[in-house]
Amino acid sequence: MVTLPRPQLHMTCPLNQLPDDPLPRGCSVRTLTRADLPVWVALLNRNGELGSWSAERAETLFDDPTRLTLDASVFITLDGEPVATAQLNPHATDAYAPRHELGWVAVDPAYRGRGFGRTACLAVMRLAAAREIDELFLKTDDHRIPAIRTYLRLGFRPWPRDPTSPERWRIALAATGLPPGAS
Ligand SMILES: CC(C)(COP(=O)(O)OP(=O)(O)OC[C@H]1O[C@@H](n2cnc3c(N)ncnc32)[C@H](O)[C@@H]1OP(=O)(O)O)[C@@H](O)C(=O)NCCC(=O)NCCS
């Protein structure tokens, strides 16, 4: 019997009522430039949970404006050093169009547990809202409980897109430890 890979879990969030968190002390938000790509690659490789990255892989992704653009990709810097990242993925032409995705959310492992993932997500949500995008979606995996907890607390909710997802969401939501409907 062939076991097919499970589809990723999906969530959506309207952007009409974003939290007004101030930036954590010492932090700034900035969008990326081409010169930042080696730094972005190094951050994703240090993160270690979003695959293995090379300059070539990053350039392929950022060279396709239907996938990622530098001006919709953020770094959260702490004292000038990038410690977290997230991106707005436009999905202009694929099966998700015209939706926009929050993706490639990553924090440097040395800086986990300080809310920088939330700060990075919120920066992309604000950037999307400023572009008059009404809603974002995201894809995640069952085991990414810190990410799912972060997304729930920002207002994302499960988007059940396939028959396996209700039971998988039941388990993942319980693992976050958040009460039902909490944000
Ligand atoms: C997701 C990620 C960016 C969050 O980083 P962070 O901002 O440092 O997140 P934290 O470690 O503070 O964890 C976020 C929340 O999950 C909670 N959490 C962490 N580990 C947990 C666990 N094992 N079980 C339940 N909750 C957990 C934290 O307490 C925190 O809760 P709070 O927001 O109520 O304080 C980071 O974990 C990461 O880079 N993960 C690997 C890449 C990844 O999974 N990206 C998302 C792809 S969809």
The ligand as a MOL file (V3000), in Angstrom:
LIG
                    3D

  0  0  0     0  0            999 V3000
M  V30 BEGIN CTAB
M  V30 COUNTS 48 50 0 0 0
M  V30 BEGIN ATOM
M  V30 1 C 7.2800 29.3950 15.2090 0
M  V30 2 C 8.4410 30.2050 15.7400 0
M  V30 3 C 8.8320 31.2390 14.7080 0
M  V30 4 C 7.9840 30.9130 17.0320 0
M  V30 5 O 9.1400 31.4700 17.6260 0
M  V30 6 P 9.0390 32.3290 18.9900 0
M  V30 7 O 8.3660 33.6230 18.7180 0
M  V30 8 O 10.3800 32.3550 19.5970 0
M  V30 9 O 7.9980 31.4350 19.7740 0
M  V30 10 P 7.9790 30.9360 21.2670 0
M  V30 11 O 9.0770 30.0020 21.5790 0
M  V30 12 O 7.8000 32.1440 22.1250 0
M  V30 13 O 6.6460 30.0610 21.2420 0
M  V30 14 C 5.4000 30.6220 20.8090 0
M  V30 15 C 4.3200 30.2070 21.7940 0
M  V30 16 O 4.2490 28.7850 21.8030 0
M  V30 17 C 4.4350 28.2990 23.1420 0
M  V30 18 N 5.1420 27.0280 23.0500 0
M  V30 19 C 6.4520 26.8380 22.7620 0
M  V30 20 N 6.7020 25.5080 22.7720 0
M  V30 21 C 5.5270 24.8830 23.0560 0
M  V30 22 C 5.1410 23.5240 23.2120 0
M  V30 23 N 6.0140 22.5370 23.0460 0
M  V30 24 N 3.8490 23.2460 23.5050 0
M  V30 25 C 2.9330 24.2320 23.6570 0
M  V30 26 N 3.2500 25.5580 23.5250 0
M  V30 27 C 4.5330 25.8570 23.2370 0
M  V30 28 C 5.2270 29.3770 23.8510 0
M  V30 29 O 5.0210 29.3170 25.2480 0
M  V30 30 C 4.6220 30.6330 23.2470 0
M  V30 31 O 3.3780 30.8890 23.8540 0
M  V30 32 P 2.9170 32.3950 24.1680 0
M  V30 33 O 2.8630 33.0640 22.8120 0
M  V30 34 O 1.5690 32.2640 24.7720 0
M  V30 35 O 3.9650 32.9720 25.0600 0
M  V30 36 C 9.6790 29.3260 16.0970 0
M  V30 37 O 9.2480 28.3230 16.9650 0
M  V30 38 C 10.3250 28.7040 14.8900 0
M  V30 39 O 11.1760 29.3050 14.2420 0
M  V30 40 N 9.9470 27.4280 14.6190 0
M  V30 41 C 10.5480 26.6670 13.5080 0
M  V30 42 C 10.0410 27.1220 12.1630 0
M  V30 43 C 8.5430 27.0200 12.0710 0
M  V30 44 O 7.9270 26.0900 12.5530 0
M  V30 45 N 7.9590 28.0200 11.4070 0
M  V30 46 C 6.5490 28.0600 11.1680 0
M  V30 47 C 6.2270 27.3220 9.9420 0
M  V30 48 S 4.4590 27.2200 9.6640 0
M  V30 END ATOM
M  V30 BEGIN BOND
M  V30 1 1 1 2
M  V30 2 1 2 3
M  V30 3 1 2 4
M  V30 4 1 2 36
M  V30 5 1 4 5
M  V30 6 1 5 6
M  V30 7 2 6 7
M  V30 8 1 6 8
M  V30 9 1 6 9
M  V30 10 1 9 10
M  V30 11 2 10 11
M  V30 12 1 10 12
M  V30 13 1 10 13
M  V30 14 1 13 14
M  V30 15 1 14 15
M  V30 16 1 15 16
M  V30 17 1 15 30
M  V30 18 1 16 17
M  V30 19 1 17 18
M  V30 20 1 17 28
M  V30 21 1 18 19
M  V30 22 1 18 27
M  V30 23 2 19 20
M  V30 24 1 20 21
M  V30 25 1 21 22
M  V30 26 2 21 27
M  V30 27 1 22 23
M  V30 28 2 22 24
M  V30 29 1 24 25
M  V30 30 2 25 26
M  V30 31 1 26 27
M  V30 32 1 28 29
M  V30 33 1 28 30
M  V30 34 1 30 31
M  V30 35 1 31 32
M  V30 36 2 32 33
M  V30 37 1 32 34
M  V30 38 1 32 35
M  V30 39 1 36 37
M  V30 40 1 36 38
M  V30 41 2 38 39
M  V30 42 1 38 40
M  V30 43 1 40 41
M  V30 44 1 41 42
M  V30 45 1 42 43
M  V30 46 2 43 44
M  V30 47 1 43 45
M  V30 48 1 45 46
M  V30 49 1 46 47
M  V30 50 1 47 48
M  V30 END BOND
M  V30 END CTAB
M  END
